[in-house]
Amino acid sequence: MGVFVSADIEHHPSQALLDYTGEAGNELTCSPYAITLSAHRLVIDASYLRCFASMINDPSGSNQSANVEFRPYKTSDKHKIRLGVFTLRRLRAGEELLAAYGVQPSTVGIDE
């Protein structure tokens, strides 16, 4: 599996390409599809409510490097936090989206 782009995508560092969605909670989970927003003690688990972003692969074992990253951001009204997928560079049509997950469960933070 994986997520591939169908057209060239310009690099816009402050604009999310798509959101990582799932069940929100405040308990740690061992799910491979759970990402923790550390500053808010919030876990987003896409195990049951799968989204396109949950199918993004890690580049480990390939000759490629990450071209996107998971990053929290505040909505325009500044009251809601979303977890977005942001490009690290320009993407070309046919390219697979790859994010470096690391060896530990994914934990990300956000500036207040």
VEXNUSE-689042 format. One record per residue (C-alpha): residue number from 1; residue in one letter; x, y, z. Coordinates in pm, 1 decimal. Each point is the difference from the previous one (the first is absolute). Layout:
N
resi = NUM; resn = A; xx = X; yy = Y; zz = Z
...
// end
This chain:
112
resi = 1; resn = M; xx = 0.0; yy = 0.0; zz = 0.0
resi = 2; resn = G; xx = 99.6; yy = 361.1; zz = 29.5
resi = 3; resn = V; xx = -114.7; yy = 344.2; zz = -107.1
resi = 4; resn = F; xx = 110.8; yy = 135.9; zz = -337.1
resi = 5; resn = V; xx = -49.1; yy = 344.8; zz = -150.6
resi = 6; resn = S; xx = -176.4; yy = 20.8; zz = -335.7
resi = 7; resn = A; xx = 132.8; yy = 344.4; zz = -95.7
resi = 8; resn = D; xx = 296.9; yy = 219.6; zz = 86.0
resi = 9; resn = I; xx = -39.4; yy = 173.0; zz = 337.6
resi = 10; resn = E; xx = 188.7; yy = 316.7; zz = 85.6
resi = 11; resn = H; xx = 165.3; yy = 29.1; zz = 341.2
resi = 12; resn = H; xx = -206.6; yy = 223.3; zz = 231.2
resi = 13; resn = P; xx = 153.1; yy = -33.9; zz = 350.0
resi = 14; resn = S; xx = -296.2; yy = 151.7; zz = 184.8
resi = 15; resn = Q; xx = -279.1; yy = -176.9; zz = -189.4
resi = 16; resn = A; xx = -109.9; yy = -352.1; zz = 93.6
resi = 17; resn = L; xx = -27.9; yy = -238.7; zz = -292.2
resi = 18; resn = L; xx = -254.6; yy = -211.4; zz = 189.1
resi = 19; resn = D; xx = -99.9; yy = -73.8; zz = 359.5
resi = 20; resn = Y; xx = 72.7; yy = -304.0; zz = 213.5
resi = 21; resn = T; xx = -338.7; yy = -91.4; zz = 146.2
resi = 22; resn = G; xx = -130.0; yy = -271.0; zz = 230.0
resi = 23; resn = E; xx = -137.9; yy = -56.4; zz = 346.2
resi = 24; resn = A; xx = 120.7; yy = 259.1; zz = 249.8
resi = 25; resn = G; xx = 73.9; yy = -89.9; zz = 360.6
resi = 26; resn = N; xx = 239.4; yy = 69.6; zz = 281.9
resi = 27; resn = E; xx = 133.1; yy = -348.2; zz = 70.1
resi = 28; resn = L; xx = 316.4; yy = -145.1; zz = -145.0
resi = 29; resn = T; xx = -55.6; yy = -286.1; zz = -238.0
resi = 30; resn = C; xx = 222.2; yy = -258.6; zz = -163.6
resi = 31; resn = S; xx = -176.5; yy = 36.4; zz = -332.5
resi = 32; resn = P; xx = 235.7; yy = 43.5; zz = -295.2
resi = 33; resn = Y; xx = -237.5; yy = 271.6; zz = -125.8
resi = 34; resn = A; xx = 3.0; yy = 217.3; zz = 315.4
resi = 35; resn = I; xx = 179.0; yy = 334.6; zz = 14.2
resi = 36; resn = T; xx = 28.2; yy = 197.0; zz = 325.8
resi = 37; resn = L; xx = -25.1; yy = 380.2; zz = 11.1
resi = 38; resn = S; xx = 226.8; yy = 39.3; zz = 303.1
resi = 39; resn = A; xx = -82.0; yy = 359.6; zz = 96.4
resi = 40; resn = H; xx = -369.9; yy = -80.9; zz = 16.8
resi = 41; resn = R; xx = 15.9; yy = -355.8; zz = 138.2
resi = 42; resn = L; xx = -212.5; yy = -105.6; zz = -293.1
resi = 43; resn = V; xx = 26.8; yy = -318.9; zz = -203.5
resi = 44; resn = I; xx = -136.6; yy = -34.5; zz = -352.6
resi = 45; resn = D; xx = -44.1; yy = -366.1; zz = -90.7
resi = 46; resn = A; xx = -87.0; yy = -81.1; zz = -360.4
resi = 47; resn = S; xx = -31.3; yy = -377.6; zz = 59.6
resi = 48; resn = Y; xx = -377.4; yy = -9.9; zz = -40.2
resi = 49; resn = L; xx = -75.6; yy = 322.5; zz = -183.6
resi = 50; resn = R; xx = 263.1; yy = -34.1; zz = -270.3
resi = 51; resn = C; xx = 102.5; yy = 303.7; zz = -199.6
resi = 52; resn = F; xx = 231.8; yy = 42.9; zz = -298.0
resi = 53; resn = A; xx = 271.0; yy = 140.6; zz = 227.4
resi = 54; resn = S; xx = 7.3; yy = -322.9; zz = 204.6
resi = 55; resn = M; xx = 116.6; yy = -184.0; zz = -313.1
resi = 56; resn = I; xx = 313.6; yy = 213.4; zz = -42.6
resi = 57; resn = N; xx = 304.4; yy = -225.0; zz = 25.3
resi = 58; resn = D; xx = 334.9; yy = 52.2; zz = 172.3
resi = 59; resn = P; xx = 297.1; yy = 11.2; zz = -240.4
resi = 60; resn = S; xx = 207.3; yy = -243.8; zz = 212.3
resi = 61; resn = G; xx = 150.5; yy = -278.4; zz = -205.8
resi = 62; resn = S; xx = -36.6; yy = 192.4; zz = -324.0
resi = 63; resn = N; xx = 242.1; yy = 224.5; zz = -180.8
resi = 64; resn = Q; xx = -234.4; yy = 295.3; zz = 52.9
resi = 65; resn = S; xx = -37.2; yy = 260.1; zz = 273.8
resi = 66; resn = A; xx = -303.9; yy = 159.7; zz = 159.3
resi = 67; resn = N; xx = -178.9; yy = 254.7; zz = -217.8
resi = 68; resn = V; xx = -279.5; yy = 86.0; zz = 246.5
resi = 69; resn = E; xx = -31.8; yy = 35.1; zz = 376.4
resi = 70; resn = F; xx = -281.5; yy = -16.2; zz = 254.3
resi = 71; resn = R; xx = -42.3; yy = 332.1; zz = 178.7
resi = 72; resn = P; xx = -277.0; yy = 145.5; zz = 216.4
resi = 73; resn = Y; xx = -146.2; yy = 334.2; zz = -94.0
resi = 74; resn = K; xx = -270.2; yy = 231.5; zz = 126.9
resi = 75; resn = T; xx = -307.2; yy = 68.1; zz = -210.7
resi = 76; resn = S; xx = -69.5; yy = 352.2; zz = -120.8
resi = 77; resn = D; xx = -217.2; yy = 69.9; zz = 305.8
resi = 78; resn = K; xx = 298.7; yy = -107.1; zz = 220.6
resi = 79; resn = H; xx = -224.1; yy = -216.7; zz = 223.1
resi = 80; resn = K; xx = 44.0; yy = -338.3; zz = -163.6
resi = 81; resn = I; xx = 309.8; yy = -208.8; zz = -48.9
resi = 82; resn = R; xx = 36.5; yy = -223.0; zz = -305.2
resi = 83; resn = L; xx = 276.1; yy = -238.4; zz = -94.9
resi = 84; resn = G; xx = 106.8; yy = 68.3; zz = -354.6
resi = 85; resn = V; xx = 228.3; yy = -150.3; zz = -258.9
resi = 86; resn = F; xx = 241.1; yy = 266.4; zz = -128.8
resi = 87; resn = T; xx = 233.8; yy = -25.6; zz = -296.9
resi = 88; resn = L; xx = 374.5; yy = 27.5; zz = 57.4
resi = 89; resn = R; xx = 67.3; yy = 82.8; zz = -365.1
resi = 90; resn = R; xx = -169.8; yy = 13.6; zz = -340.3
resi = 91; resn = L; xx = -164.8; yy = -331.1; zz = -92.2
resi = 92; resn = R; xx = -20.3; yy = -144.7; zz = -349.8
resi = 93; resn = A; xx = -293.0; yy = -190.7; zz = -149.3
resi = 94; resn = G; xx = 25.3; yy = -371.5; zz = 78.7
resi = 95; resn = E; xx = 213.9; yy = 50.2; zz = 311.0
resi = 96; resn = E; xx = -88.5; yy = -188.3; zz = 317.6
resi = 97; resn = L; xx = -51.1; yy = 204.8; zz = 316.5
resi = 98; resn = L; xx = 254.9; yy = -108.8; zz = 262.1
resi = 99; resn = A; xx = 24.7; yy = 116.0; zz = 363.0
resi = 100; resn = A; xx = 272.3; yy = -93.7; zz = 249.3
resi = 101; resn = Y; xx = -179.3; yy = -172.4; zz = 286.0
resi = 102; resn = G; xx = 307.6; yy = -93.2; zz = 203.9
resi = 103; resn = V; xx = 29.7; yy = -298.0; zz = 232.6
resi = 104; resn = Q; xx = -212.7; yy = 139.1; zz = 284.3
resi = 105; resn = P; xx = -374.3; yy = 63.3; zz = -8.1
resi = 106; resn = S; xx = -61.8; yy = 324.1; zz = -185.6
resi = 107; resn = T; xx = -12.9; yy = 304.9; zz = 226.8
resi = 108; resn = V; xx = -21.6; yy = 354.0; zz = -130.0
resi = 109; resn = G; xx = -27.7; yy = 336.1; zz = 172.0
resi = 110; resn = I; xx = -143.0; yy = 339.7; zz = -84.8
resi = 111; resn = D; xx = 97.0; yy = 351.1; zz = 99.3
resi = 112; resn = E; xx = -258.6; yy = 179.6; zz = 206.4
// end
